[in-house]
Amino acid sequence: MSELSYAERILADVRALAAKSAGGRLPLPDMTDWDIFPFEGPMQVRALEAVTLPEPAREGEGAEGGCSACSRADDEFLWTSEHWRLKDIEPAGLPATVLLMPRDHFDLADLPVERAEELGPLMLRVERAMLGLGGIGRVHINRWGDGGAHLHWWFLARPAGLAQLMGSFSSAWLDVLPPRPHEEWNATMAEIARAMTAGDD
């Protein structure tokens, strides 16, 4: 089945279901009743737009696309190795958020087996560095990749004790919560960097 026919089938199913619903839209999913759902009040499901192919190019995709991840110098990262680099983001609402990416320009589908073999132990290392901050209930690891063609894994540190931030909506809370003060954020990033560097021994 082609990508287009699959997308068109989804749209047809959506339109048929929406036509039976009040207001001609899909009903809200059960997740809106979950304790961890970040929003409340009147809301509705957005209508799906038409299929657009080819999809827009991602940042760093194709021969003509410059990749910002590839062009960054090592001193912009918290930690680097021969094949991997760990980057922080701007201060955010969660205690810590970092991105793990290969030094060379790969996506997951074309990641060489040698780098793939390093990935599991390295993910454990990053998670342990973040848990070592103290007060962290869980570290969530995500990979989306629709915006950038350079493989990057998100590590989101959820604070212990805030049950509403549990689970898959932690990434939504990342954008909702007020960002941590720069001084606190920089100190946290420095602690993660020290833990990663200690693991190099």
Secondary structure, 3 states (H helix, E strand, C coil): CCHHHHHHHHHHHHHHHHHCCHHHCCCCCHHHHCCCCCCCCCCCCCCCCCCCCCCCCCECCCCCCCCHHHHCCHHHCCEECCCEEEEECCCCCCCEEEEEEECCCCCHHHCCHHHHHHHHHHHHHHHHHHHCCCCEEEEEEECCCCCECCCCEEEEEEECCCHHHCHHHHHHHHHHCCCCCHHHHHHHHHHHHHHHHHCCC
